[in-house]
Amino acid sequence: MTPSSGTILTAEGRPEGRGAGTGPLTPVTADLVDAYESVLRCCEVQFRQFGGVPRFGGPIRTVKSFEDNTLIKQALSEPGRGAVLVVDGGGSVRCSLLGDYLAGLGLKNGWVGMVVWGAVRDTVALGKLAFGLKALGANPLRSSKTGSGQRDGAVAFGGVTFRPNEWLYSDEDGIVVSERELSLP
């Protein structure tokens, strides 16, 4: 966020908006559904928006880990290359799976956002990051650090299976998933 204007900027220094951090403009999910309904999967979970970028999209990478954020930190420490990290935290809100430090690490390493089926913390700071982030809720309690879970396998919640290298699009209306990158005519 620039101090003088209050505008949220992407990692590349562009003003936040459609496609912030993804290169090409991220289409609005409702427009994608209108154009591609037969090939999209729509997540039924009513996530809360915590990041400073409400519209984001990119290829999917995944972590499945219950109340442990070791694999999330490992993934966000690697180059994201415009990807979205989808975290299956089992729907638990008993502790947070990430806060501003890990989200900032992801932003620094080229991730455009995350979808967390679990809780986050440091919500005020998260809202100032040029990073897309949806989660179920917030909890200040830290997660464990045992390294349990798996990376880059299919994860499922909200009536959708999220597979690595498929495409996720997220905005104020929800989340849709496609087998391939989509553009609007």
Secondary structure, DSSP 4 states (H G I P E B T S, - for coil): --TTT---B-TTSPBSSTTTTTSSPPPPHHHHHHHHGGG-EE----PEE-SS-S-EEEEEEEEE-SSB-HHHHHHHTS--TT-EEEEE-TT--SSBS--HHHHHHHHHTT--EEEEEEEE--HHHHTTSSSEEEEEEE--SPPB-S--SEESS-EEETTEEE-TTSEEEEETTEEEEESS-----
